[in-house]
Amino acid sequence: MPENLPAPAKVLVIDDETAILRMLAMALSRKGYHVDTADNGELGIKMMKSNQYHLVITDMQMGKVSGEDVLRQARLLKGNSIPVIAMSGTPWLMDKHIFDAVLPKPYSLKLLFELVQNFLFPLSEEDSLS
């Protein structure tokens, strides 16, 4: 692999629905991103503590630890340096302004890719300049 190519951006996807987790991991991997997955918010927070991510995509409604809990921990650990996208079937019930973006379920992969690209494009551009 040529040395001047940037490393793929690392994305953490957190969702308690296995089918959604697998689909997102496969779709984002095919676009060239390195994807880690967590099937609950607790595991997602542990992964954020031990790994560096460029983007976190989290479901809102999960067992004991919600998407808002994941966001709070991301801000404590990384400040605003890591964008957090929320996925919700009821986006009208949440405070959308605390997240960097909200994906209302159901959503198209095209919309997902556009959002991810918006957050990760500056990273890719910066990496390719060095």
C-alpha positions, 0 to 999 in steps of 0.5 A: 500500500502506498505510504501517501494514502491516508489511513481510513477514518475510524467509525464507532457504531452503537446500536442494540439491534443486531441487524442494523449494526451489521448493515451499518458496519457492512455499508460503511466498510464498503465505503472504505471506513474502519468500523467498530461496533458495540451492541449496547451503550456501555460497551460503546463507552468502554470502546471510546475510552480505549480507542480513537474514533473520528466519528460515533454513530449511536442509537438513542433508545438502548438498554441501561445506557442511552444515546444521550449517555453515550454523547455525554461520555464522548464529550467528557472524554474527547470534548467536541473533537469527535462528532456524534450522530444520533439515530432515532425513530422518534427524533421529535422527542429529543433535543437535536441541538446537543448532537452534531446530527440526527438521522431519523429512522428509517433513513436511506444509506445515501443520507447516512453516507452524506452525513458521514462524508460531511464530518469526515471529509475535512479529516481526509483532506487534512490527512492527504495534505501531510 
